[in-house]
Amino acid sequence: MSMKYISTRGQSAPMGFQDAVMTGLAADGGLLIPQSIPDVTGRLQEWAELPYRELAFQLTGLFTDIPPDDLKKLISLSYESFRHPEVTPLVRAGDLRILELFHGPTLAFKDVALQWLGNLFEYILSRSGHHLNILAATSGDTGSAAIYGVRGRQHIHIFVMHPAGRTSPTQERQMTAVLDDNVFNIAVSGTFDDCQNIMKSIFRDVEFKTRHALGAVNSVNWARVLAQIVYYFYAGLKVMREEGCPEISFSVPTGNFGDILAGWYAARMGLPVKRLILATNENDILSRFFNTGTYSLGQVVPTLSPSMDIQVASNFERYLYYRIGEDSERLRALMHEFDQTGALSIPLAPGEAVEPLFTAGTGTTADTLSVIGRYHREHGYLLDPHTAVGIAVGERLRKRGEPLICLATAHPAKFSKAILDATGSDLAHHELLDRLADAPTRCKSLPASEQAIRDFIVQNAL
Ligand SMILES: *Cc1c(COP(=O)(O)O)cnc(C)c1O
């Protein structure tokens, strides 16, 4: 029997994988999660030497209702656009292992999930004869990765809101220089959270959502989390084999809690994960939560790692659901409390950790710059600022000699200004980005108003 998906808020009927992919956010406002988490402990040995695509096929097969031959094709199509044969290669820098997740078409880790999601959408729509209007909110990297996942597709229009002037100029150009007719960029005068709140509110209007066949690609889509589980297994099994260690830790720079949530699922499925080191920048709602049990809104401050400048982590609800014993009623109460007051708390006994598997900390702007400078000097390796946050916190919280894989989430050339500030030289370039400098662009500017966004969608939807 194939996996069914339920809502964290417990008020939507269970559905199959393809429906879950097309639904995005559940109708009751919750996030879709698999009804059970498969235990793969018995498969680890056999999986340890599989190439990436094979491993992806084995893992995703546990969660999907797609016939095996089709699934295989979808996976190979999705990773064809990656410029490295291993898809997500590991490199060494000092005694750290760095997992490079940025070899996709937009040079950020979100391609791993969004190339796959774009192909999934196309597969499902071409079978049903339906069409889809994607609505997305981005703090930078999601937008371009989503656009590259679906550009030029016949049955899909995509609307991407980004906070005007708050993404890096390169990130903005990567989105607005895509001129395909099915791509609609919107510069919203507001923050990323404004964009995300508008998106969530529009998705809560089930009638509007249905009438315009709206779907999501934001990290709430289960298929994205699923694609990300794969590289934890790939890298974890590889390093454990090479180092002969029985357990492995990961350090993950975090914003929306999507990437690290995939690591948490991998651990729950049986990957021997010792610890997940959660690293935030100064926008530290998640690290405060894992250190205190209180999840409370702060002000969004702009940093060198803009894709983590987030105060409401859209995937957090999935984790919270499991943390409170899969109790949807209590989850609804907690999320209601958070909506009303901007805070929620988990009761903790004295000395009790929120989660033994997690350890969390903050990498400041100063940490980011100094880590980039030091890795360049000592190891000849350039880190993008998001990766640098993960490494700063990873180095601080790791136990002596603990084997550690640090997730590298973007190519440094995407954030060349930070590299210049950290090293004193303009070192970070990539031909894909250099070519964008004088490319023509297209983008609509709109106020941070739900009505304005709705009107624009109505005018331009398929
Ligand atoms: C999105 C992003 C992150 C944060 O990932 P989450 O899944 O939101 O935690 C980190 N680094 C880069 C470069 C990103 O694009």
The ligand as a Gaussian input file, in Angstrom:
#p B3LYP/6-31G(d) Opt

LIG

0 1
 C       16.966000      28.579000       1.739000
 C       18.378000      28.636000       2.105000
 C       18.813000      28.295000       3.377000
 C       17.861000      27.886000       4.480000
 O       17.178000      26.696000       4.188000
 P       15.851000      26.330000       4.973000
 O       15.353000      25.095000       4.335000
 O       14.924000      27.488000       4.770000
 O       16.214000      26.164000       6.376000
 C       20.163000      28.327000       3.629000
 N       21.046000      28.716000       2.692000
 C       20.663000      29.058000       1.460000
 C       21.682000      29.491000       0.475000
 C       19.314000      29.023000       1.110000
 O       18.936000      29.352000      -0.114000

